[in-house]
Amino acid sequence: MEPWTSAKLRAFRRKLLAWFDRAKRDLPWRATRDPYRIWVSEVMLQQTTVAAVIPYFNRFLNSFPTVQALAAADEQTVLNHWQGLGYYRRARHLHAAAKSLVTDHAGELPDDPDVWAALPGVGRYILGAVLSQAFDRRLPIVEANTLRVLSRLFGSRLDPREGLGKAWVWQAAADVLPRKRVGDFNQAMMELGALVCTPVAPKCGACPVARECAANRLGLQAEIPPPTRKKELTTVRESALLIQRDGKVLLCQRPPTTERGAMLWEFPASVEVVGMTADLGPELLTVRHGVTRFKITLVGTEATWRSGEFASDFYPTGVWVTAVELADYPMSTPQGKLRTEWTKDSRQGRLW
């Protein structure tokens, strides 16, 4: 990897920012320097596509337009707004951080890296993304798009996701930053990776900085960066009972210590775990779903309550809810699919 001259670096910055001004997508969080809106968008965008985030972002900001409004909301309401985005720990951290900002910093979102670094869920990426975009702080960011762009630009054969490669890519991201328009530059790097410097079949002919790119010059686009190591998936088979009683169904809240779906609501795994007896009915739906390192198969079965009241050593809370009320309870994606199936109008007409 040959170091760039100052002239080459200036030309690269100029070309990239000019391209960004022409080609950037019109995204709802780009029309502002409000650190709160930028922060919410960046948290949502972690491990989620832009297209998926936009409607969630708009609804979230409509309900929680300020950090004070978010801090004042109860966690279940926040999780309900997050429902479908997955990775619910992001929402919990966002909520906890909002409370901290209101309690400890009078609701201000300051231009202070130390304050942000101490907040729940704020790592190096979120810190750099918010402070560079909201305050033009000269801080780098590295995510899936930028690590690919930087690796190809400099022709790095290191794996930028771990070890020496990770340290290198963060340093490279810092080294290429301009003195002004830092937030725009960071966004331009991400946008270039999303629209042009794609993982497969990059559009090098349309790239504004193709002349500066080592991988393009050497024909190594398909080899740089090295492919992500496939994570071994854990197969999980789960059951869910939709226990019905007097036109309602039993819903339970998962404990806060569970690895997946902490504090979300679900149909219980069995009658034993809730201290009841019930007559099993037909299978409602089998749901297959992949998330992080888990490959989940969830089998939902209908049941009719026979005896017993809610008592569980696993679930802290259990409630009987109607089909309409179910929408108020945040659930994981697989459990949500069972809910959707159970609440279909055609089924409710037969049940009640």
PAVEXTI-281761 format. One record per residue: residue in three letters; x, y, z of N, C-alpha, C in turn. Coordinates in steps of 0.1 Angstrom, whole numbers, padded with zeros to 4 digits, always signed. Example, Ala and Ser with C-alpha at 12.3 -4.5 7.8 and 13.67 -1.06 7.14 Angstrom:
BEGIN
ALA+0132-0057+0078+0123-0045+0078+0132-0033+0078 SER+0128-0022+0071+0137-0011+0071+0129+0000+0079 
***
This chain:
BEGIN
MET+0008-0012+0000+0000+0000+0000+0009+0012+0000 GLU+0009+0019-0011+0017+0031-0012+0010+0043-0006 PRO+0017+0051+0002+0011+0063+0007+0007+0073-0003 TRP-0004+0080-0001-0009+0090-0011-0001+0103-0009 THR+0001+0111-0020+0006+0124-0018-0005+0133-0014 SER-0001+0145-0009-0011+0155-0005-0020+0159-0016 ALA-0014+0160-0028-0022+0164-0040-0032+0154-0044 LYS-0028+0141-0043-0037+0130-0046-0049+0129-0036 LEU-0046+0132-0023-0056+0131-0013-0066+0143-0015 ARG-0061+0155-0018-0070+0166-0020-0079+0164-0032 ALA-0073+0158-0043-0081+0155-0055-0092+0145-0052 PHE-0088+0135-0044-0098+0124-0040-0110+0130-0032 ARG-0107+0139-0022-0117+0145-0014-0126+0154-0023 ARG-0120+0161-0031-0128+0170-0040-0137+0163-0049 LYS-0132+0152-0055-0140+0144-0065-0152+0137-0057 LEU-0149+0132-0046-0159+0124-0038-0170+0133-0034 LEU-0167+0145-0028-0177+0154-0023-0185+0160-0035 ALA-0179+0162-0046-0186+0167-0058-0196+0157-0063 TRP-0192+0144-0063-0201+0133-0067-0212+0132-0057 PHE-0209+0133-0044-0220+0132-0034-0230+0143-0035 ASP-0226+0155-0038-0235+0166-0040-0245+0163-0052 ARG-0240+0156-0062-0248+0153-0073-0257+0140-0071 ALA-0251+0130-0065-0257+0117-0066-0264+0112-0053 LYS-0262+0119-0042-0267+0114-0029-0282+0112-0029 ARG-0286+0102-0022-0301+0099-0021-0307+0109-0012 ASP-0320+0112-0014-0328+0121-0006-0333+0113+0006 LEU-0326+0113+0017-0330+0105+0028-0335+0115+0040 PRO-0345+0111+0047-0351+0120+0057-0342+0126+0068 TRP-0331+0119+0071-0322+0123+0081-0311+0132+0076 ARG-0310+0134+0062-0300+0142+0056-0303+0156+0055 ALA-0316+0160+0058-0320+0174+0056-0318+0182+0069 THR-0310+0177+0078-0308+0183+0091-0295+0182+0097 ARG-0291+0190+0106-0279+0189+0114-0283+0186+0129 ASP-0296+0182+0131-0301+0179+0144-0294+0166+0149 PRO-0287+0167+0160-0280+0155+0164-0289+0144+0168 TYR-0301+0147+0173-0310+0137+0178-0315+0129+0166 ARG-0319+0136+0155-0324+0128+0143-0313+0120+0137 ILE-0301+0126+0136-0290+0118+0131-0287+0106+0139 TRP-0287+0108+0152-0284+0097+0161-0295+0085+0160 VAL-0307+0089+0160-0318+0079+0158-0316+0071+0145 SER-0313+0078+0134-0311+0072+0121-0299+0063+0121 GLU-0289+0067+0127-0277+0058+0127-0278+0046+0135 VAL-0286+0047+0146-0288+0035+0154-0297+0025+0146 MET-0307+0030+0140-0316+0022+0132-0309+0015+0120 LEU-0299+0023+0114-0293+0018+0102-0282+0007+0105 GLN-0279+0005+0118-0270-0006+0121-0276-0019+0118 GLN-0270-0027+0109-0275-0040+0106-0289-0040+0099 THR-0293-0029+0093-0306-0028+0087-0304-0019+0074 THR-0312-0022+0063-0310-0015+0051-0317-0002+0052 VAL-0313+0008+0043-0318+0021+0043-0333+0020+0039 ALA-0337+0012+0030-0351+0011+0025-0360+0007+0037 ALA-0355-0003+0045-0363-0008+0056-0364+0003+0067 VAL-0354+0011+0069-0353+0021+0080-0363+0033+0078 ILE-0364+0037+0066-0371+0050+0063-0385+0051+0070 PRO-0394+0041+0068-0407+0042+0074-0406+0041+0089 TYR-0397+0033+0094-0396+0033+0109-0391+0046+0115 PHE-0381+0052+0108-0376+0065+0112-0387+0075+0113 ASN-0395+0076+0102-0405+0086+0102-0415+0084+0113 ARG-0419+0072+0115-0429+0069+0126-0423+0072+0139 PHE-0411+0068+0141-0404+0070+0154-0403+0084+0158 LEU-0399+0092+0148-0397+0107+0150-0411+0114+0152 ASN-0421+0108+0146-0434+0114+0148-0439+0112+0162 SER-0436+0100+0168-0440+0097+0182-0430+0103+0192 PHE-0418+0103+0189-0407+0108+0198-0399+0119+0191 PRO-0404+0131+0189-0398+0141+0181-0385+0147+0188 THR-0384+0145+0201-0372+0151+0208-0367+0140+0217 VAL-0355+0143+0222-0349+0134+0232-0357+0133+0245 GLN-0363+0145+0248-0371+0145+0260-0384+0136+0259 ALA-0389+0136+0247-0401+0127+0244-0397+0113+0245 LEU-0386+0109+0239-0381+0096+0240-0378+0091+0254 ALA-0372+0100+0262-0368+0097+0276-0381+0095+0284 ALA-0391+0102+0281-0404+0102+0289-0412+0089+0286 ALA-0410+0083+0274-0418+0071+0270-0414+0059+0279 ASP-0423+0050+0281-0420+0037+0287-0414+0028+0277 GLU-0406+0019+0282-0398+0010+0273-0407+0002+0264 GLN-0418-0003+0269-0427-0011+0260-0432-0003+0248 THR-0435+0010+0250-0439+0018+0239-0428+0020+0229 VAL-0415+0022+0234-0404+0023+0225-0402+0010+0217 LEU-0402-0001+0224-0400-0014+0217-0411-0017+0207 ASN-0423-0012+0210-0434-0014+0200-0432-0006+0187 HIS-0426+0006+0188-0422+0013+0177-0411+0007+0169 TRP-0403-0001+0176-0391-0007+0170-0395-0021+0163 GLN-0407-0026+0166-0411-0039+0162-0409-0041+0147 GLY-0402-0052+0144-0399-0055+0130-0385-0051+0125 LEU-0379-0042+0132-0365-0038+0129-0355-0048+0135 GLY-0359-0055+0145-0350-0065+0151-0339-0059+0159 TYR-0330-0068+0165-0319-0063+0173-0324-0053+0183 TYR-0333-0057+0191-0340-0048+0201-0331-0042+0211 ARG-0319-0047+0213-0310-0041+0222-0307-0027+0218 ARG-0307-0024+0205-0304-0011+0200-0315-0001+0205 ALA-0327-0005+0205-0338+0003+0210-0337+0006+0225 ARG-0333-0005+0232-0332-0003+0247-0320+0006+0250 HIS-0309+0005+0243-0298+0014+0245-0301+0028+0242 LEU-0308+0030+0231-0313+0043+0226-0321+0050+0237 HIS-0331+0042+0242-0340+0047+0253-0332+0051+0265 ALA-0323+0042+0270-0316+0044+0282-0306+0056+0280 ALA-0300+0058+0268-0292+0069+0266-0300+0082+0266 ALA-0312+0082+0260-0320+0094+0261-0323+0098+0275 LYS-0326+0088+0283-0329+0092+0298-0316+0098+0304 SER-0305+0092+0301-0292+0097+0307-0290+0112+0302 LEU-0293+0115+0289-0290+0128+0284-0300+0138+0291 VAL-0312+0134+0293-0322+0143+0300-0318+0145+0315 THR-0315+0134+0321-0312+0135+0336-0299+0142+0338 ASP-0288+0138+0331-0275+0143+0334-0270+0155+0326 HIS-0277+0158+0315-0272+0169+0306-0284+0178+0301 ALA-0294+0178+0310-0306+0187+0307-0312+0186+0293 GLY-0311+0174+0288-0317+0171+0275-0309+0176+0263 GLU-0296+0181+0266-0288+0186+0255-0280+0174+0249 LEU-0278+0175+0236-0270+0165+0228-0257+0173+0224 PRO-0247+0173+0233-0236+0182+0231-0225+0178+0221 ASP-0217+0187+0217-0206+0185+0208-0194+0181+0217 ASP-0195+0169+0223-0186+0165+0233-0184+0149+0232 PRO-0173+0145+0227-0171+0130+0225-0171+0123+0238 ASP-0167+0129+0249-0167+0122+0262-0181+0119+0267 VAL-0190+0128+0265-0204+0126+0269-0210+0115+0260 TRP-0208+0115+0248-0214+0105+0239-0207+0091+0241 ALA-0194+0090+0244-0188+0078+0246-0193+0070+0259 ALA-0198+0078+0268-0203+0072+0281-0218+0067+0280 LEU-0224+0070+0268-0239+0066+0267-0240+0051+0264 PRO-0251+0045+0268-0253+0031+0265-0255+0030+0250 GLY-0248+0020+0244-0250+0016+0230-0242+0025+0220 VAL-0234+0035+0226-0226+0044+0217-0212+0039+0216 GLY-0208+0033+0205-0195+0029+0203-0188+0039+0193 ARG-0176+0035+0188-0168+0044+0180-0176+0049+0167 TYR-0183+0040+0161-0190+0043+0149-0201+0054+0152 ILE-0210+0051+0161-0221+0060+0164-0216+0074+0168 LEU-0205+0074+0177-0199+0086+0181-0194+0094+0169 GLY-0187+0088+0160-0181+0095+0149-0192+0100+0139 ALA-0202+0091+0137-0213+0094+0128-0221+0107+0133 VAL-0225+0107+0145-0233+0118+0150-0225+0131+0151 LEU-0213+0130+0157-0205+0142+0159-0200+0148+0146 SER-0197+0140+0136-0192+0145+0124-0203+0151+0115 GLN-0215+0145+0116-0226+0150+0108-0233+0162+0114 ALA-0234+0162+0127-0241+0172+0134-0232+0184+0137 PHE-0220+0182+0140-0211+0193+0145-0198+0194+0136 ASP-0197+0186+0126-0185+0186+0117-0172+0183+0124 ARG-0174+0175+0135-0162+0170+0142-0153+0162+0133 ARG-0140+0163+0133-0132+0155+0124-0129+0141+0131 LEU-0140+0133+0129-0140+0120+0135-0143+0110+0124 PRO-0136+0099+0123-0139+0089+0112-0150+0080+0116 ILE-0156+0073+0106-0165+0062+0108-0161+0050+0099 VAL-0164+0038+0104-0161+0026+0096-0173+0017+0098 GLU-0179+0013+0086-0190+0003+0086-0188-0005+0074 ALA-0198-0013+0070-0196-0023+0060-0192-0017+0046 ASN-0198-0005+0043-0195+0001+0030-0182+0008+0030 THR-0179+0016+0041-0166+0023+0041-0154+0014+0042 LEU-0155+0003+0049-0144-0006+0050-0141-0012+0037 ARG-0151-0014+0029-0149-0020+0015-0143-0009+0006 VAL-0148+0003+0007-0142+0014-0002-0128+0016+0002 LEU-0125+0017+0014-0111+0020+0018-0101+0009+0015 SER-0106-0003+0017-0097-0015+0013-0094-0015-0002 ARG-0103-0012-0010-0101-0012-0024-0093+0000-0029 LEU-0096+0012-0023-0088+0024-0026-0073+0022-0024 PHE-0070+0016-0013-0056+0015-0010-0050+0001-0013 GLY-0058-0008-0018-0054-0021-0022-0049-0029-0010 SER-0056-0028+0001-0053-0035+0013-0058-0049+0012 ARG-0049-0059+0015-0053-0073+0015-0057-0078+0029 LEU-0056-0069+0039-0059-0073+0052-0074-0074+0053 ASP-0079-0082+0063-0093-0083+0066-0097-0071+0075 PRO-0105-0062+0070-0107-0050+0077-0117-0052+0089 ARG-0122-0064+0091-0132-0066+0101-0126-0071+0114 GLU-0113-0074+0114-0107-0079+0126-0092-0077+0127 GLY-0087-0077+0139-0072-0076+0141-0065-0064+0135 LEU-0054-0067+0129-0046-0057+0122-0054-0049+0111 GLY-0062-0057+0104-0069-0051+0094-0079-0041+0099 LYS-0086-0044+0110-0095-0035+0116-0088-0022+0121 ALA-0077-0024+0127-0069-0012+0132-0065-0003+0120 TRP-0061-0010+0109-0056-0003+0097-0068+0005+0091 VAL-0080-0001+0090-0090+0006+0083-0095+0018+0091 TRP-0095+0017+0104-0099+0029+0112-0089+0040+0110 GLN-0076+0037+0110-0066+0047+0108-0067+0053+0094 ALA-0070+0045+0084-0072+0050+0070-0084+0059+0069 ALA-0095+0055+0076-0107+0064+0076-0104+0078+0082 ALA-0095+0078+0092-0091+0091+0098-0082+0099+0089 ASP-0073+0092+0083-0063+0098+0074-0069+0106+0062 VAL-0080+0100+0057-0085+0106+0045-0095+0118+0048 LEU-0098+0120+0060-0108+0130+0063-0104+0144+0059 PRO-0113+0152+0054-0109+0166+0051-0110+0175+0064 ARG-0107+0187+0063-0108+0196+0074-0122+0202+0075 LYS-0129+0203+0064-0143+0208+0064-0152+0198+0058 ARG-0165+0199+0060-0175+0191+0055-0172+0176+0058 VAL-0168+0174+0071-0164+0161+0075-0176+0151+0075 GLY-0188+0156+0080-0200+0148+0080-0204+0144+0066 ASP-0204+0154+0057-0207+0151+0043-0197+0140+0037 PHE-0185+0142+0040-0175+0133+0035-0177+0118+0040 ASN-0180+0117+0053-0183+0104+0059-0195+0098+0052 GLN-0205+0106+0050-0217+0101+0043-0214+0097+0029 ALA-0205+0105+0022-0201+0102+0008-0194+0089+0007 MET-0186+0086+0017-0179+0073+0017-0189+0061+0018 MET-0199+0063+0027-0209+0052+0028-0217+0051+0015 GLU-0221+0063+0010-0229+0063-0002-0222+0057-0014 LEU-0209+0060-0015-0201+0054-0026-0202+0038-0025 GLY-0200+0033-0013-0200+0019-0011-0214+0013-0013 ALA-0224+0020-0010-0238+0015-0012-0242+0015-0026 LEU-0238+0026-0034-0244+0027-0047-0234+0023-0058 VAL-0221+0024-0056-0211+0022-0067-0201+0011-0063 CYS-0195+0012-0052-0184+0003-0048-0191-0009-0041 THR-0200-0016-0047-0207-0027-0041-0199-0039-0039 PRO-0204-0048-0031-0196-0060-0028-0194-0069-0041 VAL-0204-0070-0049-0203-0078-0061-0206-0069-0073 ALA-0198-0070-0083-0199-0063-0096-0199-0048-0093 PRO-0189-0042-0087-0189-0028-0085-0189-0020-0098 LYS-0195-0008-0098-0196+0000-0110-0184+0009-0112 CYS-0173+0003-0114-0161+0011-0115-0161+0022-0126 GLY-0168+0019-0137-0169+0029-0147-0177+0041-0143 ALA-0185+0040-0133-0192+0052-0128-0187+0058-0116 CYS-0175+0053-0111-0169+0057-0099-0162+0070-0100 PRO-0165+0080-0092-0158+0093-0093-0143+0093-0089 VAL-0139+0082-0082-0125+0082-0078-0118+0069-0083 ALA-0123+0064-0094-0117+0052-0100-0102+0053-0103 ARG-0098+0065-0107-0084+0067-0110-0075+0066-0098 GLU-0081+0069-0086-0073+0068-0073-0073+0054-0067 CYS-0081+0045-0073-0083+0032-0066-0073+0022-0071 ALA-0066+0016-0061-0056+0006-0064-0062-0007-0068 ALA-0073-0011-0062-0080-0023-0067-0085-0022-0081 ASN-0090-0011-0085-0094-0009-0099-0082-0010-0108 ARG-0071-0004-0105-0059-0003-0113-0054-0017-0115 LEU-0054-0025-0104-0048-0039-0104-0058-0050-0108 GLY-0071-0046-0109-0081-0056-0112-0084-0065-0101 LEU-0084-0060-0089-0085-0069-0077-0098-0066-0070 GLN-0108-0060-0076-0121-0056-0070-0128-0069-0064 ALA-0127-0080-0070-0134-0092-0066-0126-0098-0054 GLU-0114-0095-0052-0106-0101-0041-0104-0092-0029 ILE-0107-0079-0030-0105-0070-0019-0119-0064-0016 PRO-0123-0063-0003-0116-0070+0008-0119-0085+0007 PRO-0112-0093+0015-0114-0108+0015-0128-0110+0020 PRO-0134-0121+0016-0148-0124+0019-0150-0126+0035 THR-0162-0122+0039-0165-0124+0053-0165-0139+0057 ARG-0159-0142+0068-0160-0156+0072-0174-0160+0076 LYS-0179-0171+0071-0193-0175+0074-0194-0179+0089 LYS-0204-0173+0095-0206-0176+0109-0214-0189+0110 GLU-0211-0197+0119-0218-0210+0121-0231-0207+0128 LEU-0242-0211+0121-0255-0209+0127-0259-0219+0137 THR-0266-0215+0147-0271-0224+0157-0286-0226+0154 THR-0289-0239+0152-0303-0243+0149-0311-0243+0162 VAL-0322-0236+0162-0331-0235+0173-0345-0239+0169 ARG-0350-0249+0177-0364-0253+0174-0372-0249+0187 GLU-0383-0241+0184-0391-0236+0195-0406-0239+0193 SER-0413-0240+0204-0428-0241+0202-0435-0230+0209 ALA-0447-0227+0205-0455-0216+0211-0469-0221+0211 LEU-0475-0219+0223-0489-0223+0224-0498-0211+0225 LEU-0508-0210+0216-0518-0199+0216-0530-0204+0224 ILE-0529-0202+0238-0539-0207+0247-0550-0197+0247 GLN-0562-0202+0243-0574-0193+0242-0583-0195+0254 ARG-0589-0184+0259-0598-0185+0270-0608-0173+0269 ASP-0621-0176+0267-0631-0165+0267-0628-0155+0257 GLY-0624-0159+0245-0621-0149+0234-0608-0142+0235 LYS-0599-0146+0244-0586-0140+0246-0575-0150+0245 VAL-0563-0145+0243-0552-0154+0242-0541-0150+0252 LEU-0534-0160+0258-0524-0157+0268-0511-0152+0261 LEU-0506-0142+0267-0493-0136+0262-0484-0134+0274 CYS-0471-0137+0272-0461-0137+0283-0450-0128+0279 GLN-0444-0122+0290-0432-0113+0287-0419-0121+0291 ARG-0410-0120+0282-0397-0127+0284-0389-0120+0295 PRO-0381-0127+0303-0373-0120+0313-0362-0111+0307 PRO-0357-0101+0314-0347-0092+0309-0333-0098+0307 THR-0331-0111+0312-0318-0117+0311-0316-0126+0299 THR-0327-0128+0291-0326-0138+0280-0317-0132+0269 GLU-0310-0141+0262-0301-0137+0251-0309-0131+0239 ARG-0320-0137+0236-0328-0132+0225-0342-0127+0230 GLY-0346-0116+0226-0359-0111+0228-0362-0107+0243 ALA-0352-0102+0250-0354-0098+0264-0365-0088+0265 MET-0375-0090+0273-0386-0081+0277-0396-0080+0265 LEU-0394-0088+0255-0405-0088+0245-0416-0098+0249 TRP-0427-0097+0242-0438-0106+0246-0439-0118+0236 GLU-0445-0129+0241-0446-0140+0232-0457-0150+0237 PHE-0461-0159+0229-0470-0169+0233-0462-0180+0240 PRO-0466-0185+0251-0458-0193+0260-0453-0206+0253 ALA-0442-0211+0257-0436-0223+0251-0444-0236+0254 SER-0451-0236+0266-0458-0248+0270-0468-0244+0281 VAL-0477-0253+0283-0487-0250+0294-0480-0252+0308 GLU-0470-0261+0308-0463-0263+0321-0456-0251+0326 VAL-0450-0243+0317-0442-0232+0321-0451-0220+0326 VAL-0464-0221+0324-0473-0211+0329-0482-0216+0339 GLY-0481-0229+0343-0489-0234+0354-0503-0237+0351 MET-0506-0241+0338-0520-0243+0334-0521-0257+0327 THR-0533-0261+0325-0536-0272+0317-0545-0267+0305 ALA-0544-0274+0294-0551-0269+0282-0553-0281+0272 ASP-0563-0280+0264-0565-0290+0254-0558-0285+0241 LEU-0549-0293+0236-0542-0290+0224-0551-0290+0212 GLY-0549-0280+0203-0557-0280+0190-0548-0282+0179 PRO-0552-0277+0167-0544-0278+0155-0532-0269+0155 GLU-0522-0273+0147-0511-0264+0144-0515-0252+0137 LEU-0511-0240+0142-0515-0228+0135-0506-0224+0124 LEU-0492-0225+0127-0483-0220+0117-0469-0225+0121 THR-0460-0228+0111-0446-0230+0114-0439-0219+0107 VAL-0430-0212+0115-0423-0200+0111-0408-0204+0111 ARG-0402-0200+0100-0387-0202+0099-0381-0188+0097 HIS-0371-0186+0105-0365-0172+0106-0351-0172+0110 GLY-0342-0164+0103-0328-0163+0106-0325-0150+0112 VAL-0317-0150+0123-0313-0137+0129-0300-0139+0136 THR-0291-0130+0133-0277-0130+0138-0271-0145+0135 ARG-0268-0152+0146-0262-0165+0144-0272-0177+0147 PHE-0285-0173+0147-0295-0184+0149-0304-0187+0137 LYS-0307-0199+0135-0316-0204+0125-0328-0210+0133 ILE-0339-0202+0133-0350-0205+0142-0362-0212+0134 THR-0367-0222+0140-0380-0228+0135-0390-0228+0147 LEU-0400-0220+0145-0410-0219+0156-0424-0225+0151 VAL-0428-0234+0159-0441-0241+0156-0452-0236+0166 GLY-0462-0229+0160-0473-0224+0168-0485-0233+0168 THR-0490-0237+0179-0501-0246+0181-0512-0239+0189 GLU-0525-0241+0184-0536-0236+0192-0539-0245+0204 ALA-0545-0239+0214-0549-0247+0226-0560-0240+0233 THR-0568-0247+0240-0580-0242+0247-0577-0244+0262 TRP-0578-0233+0270-0575-0233+0284-0585-0243+0291 ARG-0580-0250+0300-0588-0259+0308-0589-0255+0323 SER-0577-0253+0329-0576-0250+0343-0563-0243+0346 GLY-0563-0237+0358-0551-0230+0363-0550-0216+0360 GLU-0542-0208+0369-0540-0194+0366-0525-0192+0364 PHE-0522-0181+0358-0508-0179+0354-0498-0179+0366 ALA-0488-0188+0365-0478-0189+0375-0466-0195+0368 SER-0455-0187+0368-0443-0191+0360-0430-0187+0367 ASP-0421-0197+0367-0407-0194+0372-0399-0187+0361 PHE-0403-0187+0349-0396-0182+0337-0401-0168+0333 TYR-0414-0167+0330-0420-0155+0326-0423-0146+0338 PRO-0419-0134+0338-0423-0125+0349-0437-0120+0349 THR-0443-0120+0337-0457-0115+0336-0464-0123+0325 GLY-0477-0124+0328-0486-0130+0318-0499-0123+0317 VAL-0505-0121+0306-0517-0113+0304-0526-0120+0294 TRP-0540-0119+0296-0549-0124+0286-0553-0112+0278 VAL-0552-0113+0265-0555-0101+0256-0564-0105+0244 THR-0571-0096+0239-0579-0098+0227-0571-0096+0215 ALA-0577-0100+0204-0569-0099+0191-0566-0084+0188 VAL-0574-0075+0192-0571-0061+0189-0560-0056+0198 GLU-0560-0061+0211-0550-0056+0221-0536-0062+0218 LEU-0536-0073+0211-0523-0079+0208-0513-0069+0201 ALA-0518-0060+0193-0510-0050+0186-0502-0041+0195 ASP-0506-0040+0207-0499-0031+0217-0487-0037+0223 TYR-0485-0050+0220-0474-0057+0227-0462-0060+0217 PRO-0450-0055+0220-0439-0057+0211-0435-0072+0211 MET-0433-0078+0199-0430-0092+0198-0418-0094+0188 SER-0411-0105+0189-0401-0108+0179-0408-0111+0166 THR-0400-0111+0155-0405-0113+0142-0413-0127+0141 PRO-0407-0138+0145-0414-0151+0144-0427-0151+0152 GLN-0426-0145+0164-0439-0145+0172-0449-0136+0166 GLY-0444-0125+0160-0453-0116+0153-0460-0122+0142 LYS-0454-0132+0135-0460-0139+0124-0472-0148+0129 LEU-0469-0154+0141-0480-0161+0147-0492-0152+0151 ARG-0489-0141+0156-0499-0131+0159-0507-0127+0147 THR-0500-0124+0136-0507-0120+0124-0517-0131+0119 GLU-0512-0144+0120-0520-0155+0115-0532-0157+0125 TRP-0530-0155+0138-0541-0157+0147-0552-0146+0147 THR-0548-0134+0143-0557-0123+0143-0564-0121+0129 LYS-0562-0130+0120-0569-0128+0107-0584-0128+0109 ASP-0591-0119+0102-0605-0118+0104-0612-0131+0102 SER-0608-0138+0092-0615-0151+0089-0614-0161+0100 ARG-0603-0161+0108-0602-0170+0119-0610-0165+0131 GLN-0609-0152+0134-0616-0146+0145-0631-0149+0144 GLY-0636-0148+0132-0651-0150+0131-0655-0164+0135 ARG-0645-0174+0132-0648-0188+0136-0646-0190+0151 LEU-0637-0183+0157-0634-0186+0171-0644-0180+0180 TRP-0650-0169+0177-0659-0162+0187-0673-0162+0182 
***
